[in-house]
Amino acid sequence: MQHLVFVYGTLRQGESNHHFLSESELLGRFETQPVFALHDLGPYPGLIAGHQSIVGEVYRVDDETLAKLDILEDVPVEYRRESLVTPFGTAWIYIYQDTGGLDSLIESGDWCQRI
């Protein structure tokens, strides 16, 4: 089965975990509606509900790749998967679950522009 996934952090092109998507098809870049907040957790971001638009990429992945992404994102402990409507179809998005103590908002909503 094929799935769409919206990635906004270390899974994006040029980032440290992009190799997980090396066999997946990039459908395109996408910016969400302003309903999220992106926080810098050091080595990776945490996305929660908020008032920001988030910049990312949408990929078509197979069951095996989605299972690997779930392990990477520690679903359902650290992150959970929710659906997100994109121009490419409905995609999975990983939502960070531990919202306490988040204080380093990435103002741009773009993990690749955090510095």
C-alpha angles and dihedrals in degrees: 000000000000125000135184119229129190111213123191107167139027092354093064123104111287094016129117099262099037089110088078086070098042092114094041129096118248106220095183151282119299138184116206128225112271096270101108141065123215119211129191108235093178108256094026141010131256118215119203137160113293144113104287134103111233124215118220149125133265120223134185108228136178127234093266093052092046090052090051091049090051089054092047091050092044094235123220097012107052099012136018128205121241131172123255128189112233132171086259095054135276111328136186117251126191114233120198112235106197100075096165116106098012105149108147105081116186097227095200094054087228118111091197090058097046097113 
